[in-house]
Amino acid sequence: MGLLAGPDAEAKYRLWSPAEVGARWFYLAQRDDLALGCDVFGWFFAFDDQFDGPLGQQPESVAAVIERTAALLDGESDAAAVSGHPVTAAFGDLWRRERAGMSPAWCERAVRHWKQYLYAHVTEAANRVQGVWPSTPDCLDLHYRTGFMPPLLDLIERVWHSELPTPVYDSPEMRLMRYVTNQNINIVNDVLSLDKEEAQGDQHNLVLIIEHEQRCIRREAIDKARRMVDEWTRTFNHTEPAIADVCDRLTIPVTDRTNVYGCIEGMRAAMQLRLVCADRPLRGSPSQ
């Protein structure tokens, strides 16, 4: 598809190690499912990387990229529309593979999450140009959408063949577990990518926002972020035992409960991986 335009691009792609990250993240996946998981990570690194340069300072240009990509989710694009845009074309291939065999309910949810992730890039670009510092709650909300976690949690269901029953997915307990998993990984990543994002003048890093809001020193801001992560981890661990009662209350069949616990294991693995791969931020490319 022309995603890697030459040796330099290939070398940069290898630095991202999408195969290693995907294999660790989706460690129960095999063959085509594992290939899909690794390819999604490779695409994510390439897609996110393009906004680290001048493009990320041009909201209208960012919006054009996002509209072209999001159109694929609605079936409103064709080969001619993505010609010359290899990252967009690659997304079309990934979405075709990702939705294969999934229920209409899952597909509808996945489309919603992909669009949230995509369109949040426009908000970030506008904030950069306007010099807007989001508040801590606004940062957490934006990270929830642009941090790539909702699409990745959907992908766990796909590549592990563990689609959640809709009543369980919508339960308050599972909503809470998804939320804390999402924020845990996003904020750990903010700490890991702090130097890079500060050098770029990016005001969407929670540590920098805490410094700006509370007029505190770097170590204090990092400690505050760490305490947030610790609290989210405790919430995850305290909520997990309640899932059995959720399944009982909703009369979920035993076979479907296997999917439920598979998804929980996927969330736990993702949080653990975020600590194991502490030298590889998930937002943006590695520092050169």
KOLNUDO-866747 format. One record per atom (N, C-alpha, C): residue in one letter; atom name; y, x negated, z. Coordinates in steps of 0.02 Angstrom, whole numbers. Each point is the difference from the previous one (the first is absolute). Layout:
residues N
A; CA; Y; X; Z
...
end
This chain:
residues 288
M; N; -61; -40; 0
M; CA; 61; 40; 0
M; C; 63; -42; 0
G; N; -8; -66; 3
G; CA; 58; -44; 0
G; C; 33; -6; 68
L; N; -36; 17; 53
L; CA; 29; -3; 67
L; C; 18; -72; 19
L; N; -41; -47; -22
L; CA; 12; -71; 14
L; C; 23; -34; -64
A; N; 65; -11; -4
A; CA; 29; -27; -62
A; C; 5; -76; 4
G; N; -57; -33; -4
G; CA; 2; -72; -3
G; C; -28; -33; 63
P; N; -8; -67; -2
P; CA; -29; -38; 56
P; C; 39; 7; 65
D; N; 67; 1; -4
D; CA; 40; 5; 62
D; C; -13; 66; 35
A; N; -3; 53; -39
A; CA; -13; 66; 30
A; C; -70; 3; 29
E; N; -48; -31; -34
E; CA; -68; -1; 26
E; C; -5; -39; 65
A; N; 36; -57; 2
A; CA; -1; -41; 61
A; C; 30; 39; 59
K; N; 54; 36; -14
K; CA; 32; 39; 53
K; C; -46; 56; 23
Y; N; -34; 32; -48
Y; CA; -47; 53; 17
Y; C; -56; -26; 45
R; N; -24; -60; -15
R; CA; -53; -29; 41
R; C; 24; -14; 71
L; N; 63; -18; 7
L; CA; 27; -13; 67
L; C; -3; 63; 43
W; N; 6; 58; -31
W; CA; -3; 62; 38
W; C; -70; 15; 25
S; N; -51; -30; -31
S; CA; -70; 10; 20
S; C; -20; 73; 7
P; N; 13; 42; -51
P; CA; -16; 71; 6
P; C; -75; 13; 9
A; N; -42; -43; -30
A; CA; -72; 11; 8
A; C; -22; -11; 72
E; N; 27; -51; 32
E; CA; -17; -13; 70
E; C; 25; 56; 45
V; N; 63; 19; -10
V; CA; 29; 53; 41
V; C; -38; 65; -9
G; N; -15; 17; -63
G; CA; -37; 62; -14
G; C; -70; -1; 29
A; N; -33; -57; -5
A; CA; -69; -5; 26
A; C; -1; 6; 76
R; N; 51; -27; 33
R; CA; 3; 6; 73
R; C; 19; 71; 21
W; N; 47; 30; -37
W; CA; 25; 66; 18
W; C; -54; 53; -11
F; N; -33; -4; -58
F; CA; -51; 50; -18
F; C; -69; -31; 4
Y; N; -16; -28; 58
Y; CA; -60; -42; 5
Y; C; -65; 39; -9
L; N; 2; 66; 4
L; CA; -61; 40; -11
L; C; -8; 20; -73
A; N; 50; -12; -41
A; CA; -2; 20; -70
A; C; -43; -49; -41
Q; N; -28; 25; -55
Q; CA; -41; -41; -44
Q; C; 17; 12; -73
R; N; -12; -51; -40
R; CA; 5; 3; -73
R; C; 66; 31; -24
D; N; -6; 54; -39
D; CA; 60; 29; -30
D; C; 51; 23; 53
D; N; -26; 25; 56
D; CA; 45; 22; 53
D; C; 39; -59; 29
L; N; -35; -55; 12
L; CA; 34; -60; 25
L; C; 49; -27; -51
A; N; -19; 1; -63
A; CA; 45; -24; -53
A; C; 64; 42; -1
L; N; -7; 65; 9
L; CA; 59; 44; 2
L; C; 45; -19; 59
G; N; -30; -9; 59
G; CA; 40; -18; 58
G; C; 38; -65; -10
C; N; -33; -51; -28
C; CA; 32; -64; -12
C; C; 55; 7; -53
D; N; -13; 39; -51
D; CA; 49; 9; -53
D; C; 63; 36; 25
V; N; -9; 47; 46
V; CA; 58; 34; 28
V; C; 44; -49; 38
F; N; -31; -45; 38
F; CA; 40; -50; 35
F; C; 36; -46; -49
G; N; -35; -21; -52
G; CA; 33; -42; -50
G; C; 59; 35; -32
W; N; -9; 65; -15
W; CA; 56; 38; -30
W; C; 57; 6; 50
F; N; -16; 15; 62
F; CA; 52; 9; 50
F; C; 43; -63; 6
F; N; -32; -58; 4
F; CA; 38; -62; 6
F; C; 46; -10; -61
A; N; -26; 14; -60
A; CA; 40; -9; -61
A; C; 57; 51; -3
F; N; -15; 62; 19
F; CA; 52; 52; -3
F; C; 55; -14; 50
D; N; -18; -16; 62
D; CA; 50; -11; 52
D; C; 41; -63; -14
D; N; -31; -50; -29
D; CA; 33; -64; -13
D; C; 59; 7; -47
Q; N; -4; 46; -48
Q; CA; 54; 6; -50
Q; C; 66; 22; 31
F; N; -2; 30; 60
F; CA; 62; 23; 31
F; C; 31; -52; 47
D; N; -33; -58; 5
D; CA; 28; -53; 42
D; C; 58; -36; -34
G; N; 5; 5; -65
G; CA; 52; -34; -38
G; C; 59; 45; -15
P; N; 36; -15; -53
P; CA; 60; 40; -19
P; C; -14; 74; -9
L; N; -60; 17; -25
L; CA; -15; 70; -11
L; C; 8; 41; 64
G; N; -19; -29; 56
G; CA; 4; 36; 64
G; C; 70; 16; 22
Q; N; 50; -29; -34
Q; CA; 70; 14; 15
Q; C; 31; 50; -49
Q; N; -42; 31; -42
Q; CA; 25; 45; -52
Q; C; -35; 69; 8
P; N; 28; 43; 41
P; CA; -34; 65; 14
P; C; -18; 40; -62
E; N; 44; 1; -50
E; CA; -15; 40; -60
E; C; -59; -30; -38
S; N; -3; -66; -3
S; CA; -57; -32; -35
S; C; -64; 10; 39
V; N; 5; -5; 66
V; CA; -59; 13; 42
V; C; -24; 72; -11
A; N; 46; 47; -2
A; CA; -18; 70; -10
A; C; -36; 10; -66
A; N; 20; -37; -52
A; CA; -33; 6; -65
A; C; -72; -23; 4
V; N; -11; -56; 35
V; CA; -68; -26; 10
V; C; -42; 52; 37
I; N; 28; 28; 52
I; CA; -36; 48; 42
I; C; -17; 63; -39
E; N; 48; 26; -37
E; CA; -11; 61; -39
E; C; -56; -11; -52
R; N; 2; -58; -32
R; CA; -51; -15; -51
R; C; -70; -4; 32
T; N; -3; -29; 60
T; CA; -64; -7; 34
T; C; -24; 67; 28
A; N; 45; 36; 32
A; CA; -19; 64; 31
A; C; -23; 51; -52
A; N; 26; -5; -61
A; CA; -19; 47; -53
A; C; -75; -2; -13
L; N; -31; -58; 11
L; CA; -72; -6; -10
L; C; -39; 44; 48
L; N; 27; 11; 59
L; CA; -34; 41; 49
L; C; -2; 73; -20
D; N; 48; 21; -41
D; CA; 4; 69; -22
D; C; -28; 10; -70
G; N; -27; -53; -30
G; CA; -26; 4; -67
G; C; 53; 10; -52
E; N; 62; -22; 16
E; CA; 56; 11; -45
E; C; 18; -63; -40
S; N; -45; -48; -1
S; CA; 14; -62; -36
S; C; -58; -14; -48
D; N; 12; -43; -49
D; CA; -52; -18; -47
D; C; 5; -75; -14
A; N; -43; -24; -44
A; CA; -3; -71; -14
A; C; 67; -26; -26
A; N; 33; 40; -41
A; CA; 64; -22; -29
A; C; 53; -9; 55
A; N; -2; 44; 50
A; CA; 51; -2; 53
A; C; -6; -61; 44
V; N; -62; -26; 8
V; CA; -9; -58; 44
V; C; -7; -64; -40
S; N; 3; 3; -66
S; CA; -5; -60; -41
S; C; 56; -48; 18
G; N; -18; -63; 11
G; CA; 49; -50; 20
G; C; 13; -1; 74
H; N; -35; 41; 38
H; CA; 9; 3; 73
H; C; -70; -9; 32
P; N; -25; -61; 3
P; CA; -69; -11; 22
P; C; -14; 23; 71
V; N; 48; -7; 45
V; CA; -12; 22; 69
V; C; -9; 76; 2
T; N; 40; 35; -40
T; CA; -7; 73; -3
T; C; -67; 19; -32
A; N; -18; -34; -54
A; CA; -63; 15; -34
A; C; -59; -13; 47
A; N; 4; -53; 40
A; CA; -53; -15; 48
A; C; -6; 55; 52
F; N; 56; 28; 21
F; CA; -3; 55; 48
F; C; -36; 60; -29
G; N; 12; 14; -64
G; CA; -34; 56; -32
G; C; -76; -10; 1
D; N; -22; -61; -12
D; CA; -72; -16; 2
D; C; -27; 10; 71
L; N; 37; -24; 50
L; CA; -22; 6; 69
L; C; -5; 72; 21
W; N; 50; 40; -18
W; CA; -1; 70; 20
W; C; -57; 38; -32
R; N; -15; -15; -62
R; CA; -57; 32; -34
R; C; -65; -16; 38
R; N; -9; -62; 20
R; CA; -60; -20; 36
R; C; -1; 27; 71
E; N; 58; 1; 32
E; CA; 3; 20; 70
E; C; -17; 74; 9
R; N; 24; 42; -45
R; CA; -10; 72; 10
R; C; -69; 24; -22
A; N; -37; -43; -34
A; CA; -66; 20; -25
A; C; -46; 22; 57
G; N; -26; 60; -5
G; CA; -48; 25; 49
G; C; 30; 28; 63
M; N; 67; -1; 6
M; CA; 31; 25; 61
M; C; 19; 74; -8
S; N; 5; 35; 56
S; CA; 14; 71; -1
S; C; 73; 13; -20
P; N; 14; 61; -24
P; CA; 70; 17; -16
P; C; 47; -9; 60
A; N; -25; 17; 61
A; CA; 42; -7; 60
A; C; 18; -74; 11
W; N; -49; -44; -8
W; CA; 13; -72; 9
W; C; 49; -23; -53
C; N; -10; 20; -63
C; CA; 44; -22; -54
C; C; 71; 23; 12
E; N; 9; 61; 22
E; CA; 67; 25; 14
E; C; 34; -41; 55
R; N; -38; -16; 51
R; CA; 26; -40; 55
R; C; 17; -70; -23
A; N; -45; -30; -39
A; CA; 11; -68; -24
A; C; 62; -5; -45
V; N; 10; 51; -43
V; CA; 60; 1; -42
V; C; 62; 1; 44
R; N; -1; 42; 50
R; CA; 58; 5; 45
R; C; 15; -67; 34
H; N; -53; -34; 23
H; CA; 10; -64; 34
H; C; 24; -54; -48
W; N; -28; -2; -60
W; CA; 23; -49; -49
W; C; 74; 11; -16
K; N; 20; 62; -9
K; CA; 70; 14; -16
K; C; 46; -19; 58
Q; N; -21; 13; 61
Q; CA; 40; -22; 57
Q; C; 10; -75; -1
Y; N; -54; -36; -12
Y; CA; 4; -73; -3
Y; C; 46; -22; -56
L; N; -8; 28; -59
L; CA; 38; -21; -58
L; C; 75; 14; 9
Y; N; 17; 61; 18
Y; CA; 70; 19; 2
Y; C; 38; -33; 59
A; N; -36; -23; 50
A; CA; 33; -35; 55
A; C; 32; -65; -25
H; N; -24; -28; -55
H; CA; 30; -60; -27
H; C; 72; 13; -24
V; N; 13; 60; -23
V; CA; 67; 18; -22
V; C; 47; 2; 61
T; N; -24; 28; 55
T; CA; 40; 2; 61
T; C; 15; -70; 24
E; N; -50; -43; -1
E; CA; 11; -69; 22
E; C; 51; -35; -44
A; N; -4; 9; -65
A; CA; 47; -32; -45
A; C; 71; 24; 13
A; N; 8; 64; 11
A; CA; 67; 28; 14
A; C; 27; -28; 66
N; N; -43; -6; 50
N; CA; 22; -28; 64
N; C; 23; -72; -7
R; N; -36; -39; -42
R; CA; 20; -70; -10
R; C; 70; -4; -30
V; N; 10; 38; -52
V; CA; 64; -3; -36
V; C; 57; 24; 45
Q; N; -12; 51; 40
Q; CA; 53; 29; 42
Q; C; 7; -36; 67
G; N; -45; -48; 13
G; CA; 2; -36; 64
G; C; -17; 44; 60
V; N; -41; 51; -12
V; CA; -17; 47; 54
V; C; -56; -29; 43
W; N; 12; 0; 66
W; CA; -52; -18; 47
W; C; -31; 64; 26
P; N; -63; 14; -16
P; CA; -31; 60; 28
P; C; -9; -6; 75
S; N; -2; 56; 35
S; CA; -16; -1; 71
S; C; -74; -15; 9
T; N; -20; -14; 62
T; CA; -71; -12; 13
T; C; -43; 60; -22
P; N; 18; 62; 19
P; CA; -41; 57; -24
P; C; 0; 6; -76
D; N; 57; -12; -32
D; CA; 2; 4; -73
D; C; -43; -55; -31
C; N; 1; -59; 30
C; CA; -41; -55; -24
C; C; -74; 17; 4
L; N; -21; 28; 57
L; CA; -70; 18; 9
L; C; -21; 54; -50
D; N; 45; 48; -12
D; CA; -15; 52; -48
D; C; -6; -29; -71
L; N; 46; -45; -17
L; CA; -2; -30; -67
L; C; -62; -44; -8
H; N; -16; -38; 52
H; CA; -61; -41; -2
H; C; -61; 44; -9
Y; N; 0; 58; 32
Y; CA; -58; 44; -5
Y; C; -14; 19; -72
R; N; 55; 5; -40
R; CA; -7; 20; -70
R; C; -7; -60; -47
T; N; 40; -52; 12
T; CA; 0; -56; -47
T; C; -46; -56; 21
G; N; -30; 5; 60
G; CA; -43; -54; 24
G; C; -69; 0; -31
F; N; -15; 46; -45
F; CA; -62; 1; -38
F; C; -60; 25; 40
M; N; 11; 17; 64
M; CA; -58; 18; 40
M; C; -30; 69; -17
P; N; 39; 53; -10
P; CA; -32; 64; -18
P; C; -44; -6; -62
P; N; 22; -32; -55
P; CA; -46; -8; -57
P; C; -61; -42; 18
L; N; 8; -51; 42
L; CA; -58; -41; 18
L; C; -49; 39; 44
L; N; 25; 42; 44
L; CA; -46; 40; 41
L; C; -36; 51; -44
D; N; 34; 28; -50
D; CA; -34; 43; -48
D; C; -54; -39; -37
L; N; 15; -62; -16
L; CA; -47; -41; -39
L; C; -63; -16; 40
I; N; 7; -5; 66
I; CA; -60; -10; 42
I; C; -49; 57; -11
E; N; 25; 61; -2
E; CA; -44; 57; -12
E; C; -34; -5; -68
R; N; 36; -25; -48
R; CA; -27; -5; -69
R; C; -53; -54; -5
V; N; 16; -61; 20
V; CA; -46; -55; -12
V; C; -58; -2; 49
W; N; 9; 32; 58
W; CA; -55; 4; 48
W; C; -38; 66; -6
H; N; 20; 42; -48
H; CA; -32; 65; -10
H; C; -2; 39; 65
S; N; 58; 2; 33
S; CA; 6; 33; 66
S; C; 59; 48; 0
E; N; 1; 46; -48
E; CA; 56; 47; -2
E; C; 0; 44; 62
L; N; 57; 4; 32
L; CA; 7; 39; 62
L; C; 1; 75; -15
P; N; -34; 39; 41
P; CA; 9; 73; -5
P; C; 73; 17; 14
T; N; 29; 44; -39
T; CA; 72; 15; 7
T; C; 18; 22; 71
P; N; -39; 42; 34
P; CA; 19; 19; 69
P; C; 5; -60; 47
V; N; -44; -49; -8
V; CA; 4; -59; 42
V; C; 61; -42; -19
Y; N; 11; -8; -65
Y; CA; 57; -39; -23
Y; C; 65; 29; 28
D; N; 5; 66; 2
D; CA; 61; 33; 22
D; C; 5; 8; 76
S; N; -51; -19; 37
S; CA; 1; 9; 73
S; C; 53; -46; 31
P; N; 30; 21; 55
P; CA; 51; -42; 34
P; C; -27; -68; 19
E; N; -63; -2; 21
E; CA; -29; -64; 22
E; C; -5; -49; -58
M; N; -25; 23; -57
M; CA; -7; -45; -57
M; C; 68; -18; -29
R; N; 47; 46; 1
R; CA; 68; -16; -22
R; C; 29; -57; 43
L; N; -11; 5; 65
L; CA; 26; -52; 45
L; C; -33; -67; -14
M; N; -65; 0; -11
M; CA; -35; -63; -13
M; C; 23; -32; -65
R; N; 13; 41; -51
R; CA; 26; -27; -62
R; C; 70; -29; 10
Y; N; 40; 36; 38
Y; CA; 69; -23; 10
Y; C; 2; -67; 36
V; N; -38; -7; 54
V; CA; 3; -63; 37
V; C; -32; -57; -39
T; N; -51; 15; -39
T; CA; -29; -52; -44
T; C; 52; -24; -49
N; N; 34; 47; -31
N; CA; 51; -16; -49
N; C; 55; -44; 30
Q; N; 28; 23; 56
Q; CA; 55; -38; 30
Q; C; -22; -66; 29
N; N; -60; -3; 28
N; CA; -27; -63; 25
N; C; 1; -53; -54
I; N; -29; 16; -57
I; CA; -6; -48; -55
I; C; 69; -16; -29
N; N; 42; 50; -9
N; CA; 66; -12; -28
N; C; 41; -47; 42
I; N; 0; 9; 66
I; CA; 44; -40; 42
I; C; -28; -69; 12
V; N; -66; -7; 5
V; CA; -29; -67; 1
V; C; 21; -37; -63
N; N; -1; 35; -56
N; CA; 20; -31; -63
N; C; 74; -19; 1
D; N; 42; 41; 31
D; CA; 71; -17; 6
D; C; 10; -66; 37
V; N; -38; -9; 53
V; CA; 5; -63; 38
V; C; -22; -59; -43
L; N; -55; 9; -37
L; CA; -27; -54; -41
L; C; 46; -17; -59
S; N; 35; 49; -26
S; CA; 42; -12; -59
S; C; 74; -8; 19
L; N; 13; -10; 64
L; CA; 69; -1; 25
L; C; 43; -53; -34
D; N; -24; -62; -3
D; CA; 40; -55; -28
D; C; 17; 14; -73
K; N; -50; 23; -37
K; CA; 12; 13; -71
K; C; 50; 56; -10
E; N; -8; 55; 36
E; CA; 44; 57; -10
E; C; 70; -13; 26
E; N; 6; -42; 52
E; CA; 67; -18; 24
E; C; 35; -43; -53
A; N; -36; -47; -30
A; CA; 29; -42; -52
A; C; 24; 41; -60
Q; N; -35; 55; -13
Q; CA; 19; 43; -57
Q; C; 55; 49; 18
G; N; 20; 1; 63
G; CA; 52; 47; 21
G; C; -25; 72; 2
D; N; -66; 8; 10
D; CA; -29; 67; 1
D; C; 9; 31; 69
Q; N; 33; 58; 2
Q; CA; 13; 32; 64
Q; C; -51; 55; 17
H; N; -61; -7; -25
H; CA; -52; 50; 14
H; C; -56; -29; 44
N; N; 12; -57; 31
N; CA; -48; -31; 45
N; C; 16; 23; 71
L; N; -49; 27; 35
L; CA; 13; 29; 66
L; C; 28; -51; 49
V; N; -25; -61; -2
V; CA; 26; -51; 47
V; C; 74; -11; -12
L; N; 20; -6; -62
L; CA; 71; -9; -16
L; C; 41; 61; 20
I; N; -28; 59; -9
I; CA; 35; 62; 19
I; C; 10; 3; 75
I; N; -52; -18; 39
I; CA; 7; -1; 73
I; C; 54; -49; 21
E; N; 1; -59; -31
E; CA; 53; -49; 14
E; C; 69; 31; -14
H; N; 6; 32; -57
H; CA; 64; 28; -21
H; C; 21; 58; 45
E; N; -47; 43; 18
E; CA; 16; 59; 40
E; C; 16; -18; 72
Q; N; -42; -43; 28
Q; CA; 3; -13; 72
Q; C; 36; -65; 18
R; N; 23; -36; -51
R; CA; 37; -62; 10
R; C; -39; -48; 46
C; N; -64; -7; -16
C; CA; -42; -44; 41
C; C; -21; -60; -41
I; N; -29; -50; 34
I; CA; -23; -60; -34
I; C; -67; 12; -33
R; N; -19; -46; -43
R; CA; -61; 8; -40
R; C; -62; 11; 43
R; N; -9; -41; 51
R; CA; -60; 6; 41
R; C; -4; 68; 33
E; N; 57; 27; 23
E; CA; -1; 66; 32
E; C; -18; 54; -51
A; N; 25; -6; -61
A; CA; -15; 49; -52
A; C; -74; -1; -18
I; N; -29; -60; -6
I; CA; -71; -6; -14
I; C; -42; 29; 56
D; N; 21; -13; 62
D; CA; -37; 27; 58
D; C; 2; 76; 0
K; N; 57; 29; -17
K; CA; 5; 73; -4
K; C; -47; 28; -54
A; N; -2; -34; -57
A; CA; -45; 22; -53
A; C; -73; -7; 22
R; N; -15; -55; 34
R; CA; -69; -10; 24
R; C; -21; 54; 49
R; N; 46; 20; 44
R; CA; -17; 53; 48
R; C; -13; 66; -36
M; N; 36; 12; -53
M; CA; -12; 61; -39
M; C; -70; -2; -30
V; N; -19; -58; -28
V; CA; -67; -7; -30
V; C; -54; 9; 53
D; N; 11; -30; 59
D; CA; -49; 7; 55
D; C; -9; 73; 20
E; N; 55; 37; 2
E; CA; -3; 71; 20
E; C; -36; 40; -54
W; N; 12; -14; -63
W; CA; -35; 36; -53
W; C; -75; -15; 2
T; N; -18; -62; 16
T; CA; -71; -18; 4
T; C; -33; 38; 57
R; N; 34; 4; 57
R; CA; -28; 37; 57
R; C; -7; 74; -18
T; N; 48; 27; -35
T; CA; -4; 70; -20
T; C; -60; 12; -45
F; N; -12; -45; -47
F; CA; -58; 6; -44
F; C; -64; 2; 41
N; N; -7; -49; 46
N; CA; -61; -5; 39
N; C; -10; 60; 47
H; N; 55; 27; 26
H; CA; -5; 57; 45
H; C; -14; 65; -37
T; N; 20; 4; -63
T; CA; -9; 61; -39
T; C; -69; 4; -32
E; N; -28; -56; -17
E; CA; -64; 0; -37
E; C; -55; 41; 35
P; N; -10; -6; 66
P; CA; -54; 39; 31
P; C; 9; 76; -7
A; N; 61; 23; -13
A; CA; 12; 72; -7
A; C; -24; 27; -66
I; N; -15; -44; -48
I; CA; -20; 23; -67
I; C; -66; 38; 2
A; N; -45; -19; 45
A; CA; -63; 37; 5
A; C; 13; 73; 19
D; N; 46; 11; 47
D; CA; 18; 68; 19
D; C; 34; 37; -57
V; N; 40; -36; -39
V; CA; 32; 30; -59
V; C; -53; 26; -48
C; N; -50; -41; -12
C; CA; -54; 20; -46
C; C; -39; 60; 27
D; N; -11; 0; 66
D; CA; -34; 57; 31
D; C; 42; 63; -7
R; N; 64; -6; 15
R; CA; 45; 57; -3
R; C; 4; 30; -70
L; N; -3; -44; -50
L; CA; 6; 23; -69
L; C; -68; 12; -33
T; N; -54; -6; 40
T; CA; -69; 9; -24
T; C; -14; -40; -63
I; N; 16; -64; 2
I; CA; -11; -44; -56
I; C; -73; -20; -3
P; N; -34; 8; -57
P; CA; -71; -19; -6
P; C; -10; -74; 14
V; N; -60; -16; 22
V; CA; -16; -70; 18
V; C; 12; -46; -59
T; N; -20; 21; -60
T; CA; 9; -43; -59
T; C; 73; -17; -12
D; N; 45; 48; 11
D; CA; 71; -13; -9
D; C; 29; -42; 56
R; N; -31; 2; 58
R; CA; 25; -41; 55
R; C; -10; -74; -15
T; N; -50; -16; -39
T; CA; -9; -69; -21
T; C; 62; -25; -38
N; N; 27; 43; -42
N; CA; 61; -18; -36
N; C; 59; -10; 48
V; N; 4; 43; 50
V; CA; 55; -5; 48
V; C; -2; -67; 35
Y; N; -58; -19; 24
Y; CA; -4; -64; 37
Y; C; 5; -59; -47
G; N; -19; 10; -62
G; CA; 10; -54; -49
G; C; 74; -13; -11
C; N; 40; 53; -4
C; CA; 72; -9; -9
C; C; 32; -32; 61
I; N; -23; 18; 59
I; CA; 27; -31; 61
I; C; -16; -74; 1
E; N; -61; -17; -20
E; CA; -18; -71; -4
E; C; 43; -36; -51
G; N; 16; 34; -55
G; CA; 44; -30; -50
G; C; 69; -14; 28
M; N; 27; 46; 40
M; CA; 65; -11; 31
M; C; -2; -58; 49
R; N; -53; -3; 40
R; CA; -7; -55; 48
R; C; -5; -67; -36
A; N; -40; -1; -54
A; CA; -9; -62; -38
A; C; 67; -23; -30
A; N; 40; 48; -22
A; CA; 65; -17; -29
A; C; 46; -32; 51
M; N; 1; 27; 61
M; CA; 42; -30; 52
M; C; -25; -69; 20
Q; N; -66; -8; 4
Q; CA; -27; -65; 17
Q; C; 14; -51; -55
L; N; -6; 21; -63
L; CA; 12; -45; -56
L; C; 73; -23; 1
R; N; 45; 45; 18
R; CA; 71; -18; 1
R; C; 13; -59; 46
L; N; -41; -7; 53
L; CA; 7; -56; 46
L; C; -38; -61; -25
V; N; -58; 10; -30
V; CA; -39; -56; -26
V; C; 37; -34; -57
C; N; 30; 38; -45
C; CA; 37; -27; -57
C; C; 73; -8; 18
A; N; 13; -32; 56
A; CA; 69; -4; 26
A; C; 45; -43; -43
D; N; -27; -36; -48
D; CA; 42; -42; -44
D; C; 14; 34; -66
R; N; -17; 65; -7
R; CA; 6; 33; -65
R; C; 34; 68; 8
P; N; 67; 2; 2
P; CA; 34; 64; 4
P; C; -19; 46; -57
L; N; -1; 66; 14
L; CA; -19; 49; -50
L; C; 60; 30; -36
R; N; 60; -19; 21
R; CA; 59; 24; -35
R; C; 30; -59; -36
G; N; -6; 0; -66
G; CA; 28; -55; -39
G; C; -50; -55; -10
S; N; 19; -48; -40
S; CA; -43; -55; -17
S; C; 5; -55; 51
P; N; -48; -48; -1
P; CA; 4; -56; 45
P; C; 62; -41; -14
S; N; 26; -32; 50
S; CA; 58; -44; -10
S; C; -20; -58; -44
Q; N; 44; -17; -45
Q; CA; -16; -54; -47
Q; C; 29; -65; 26
end
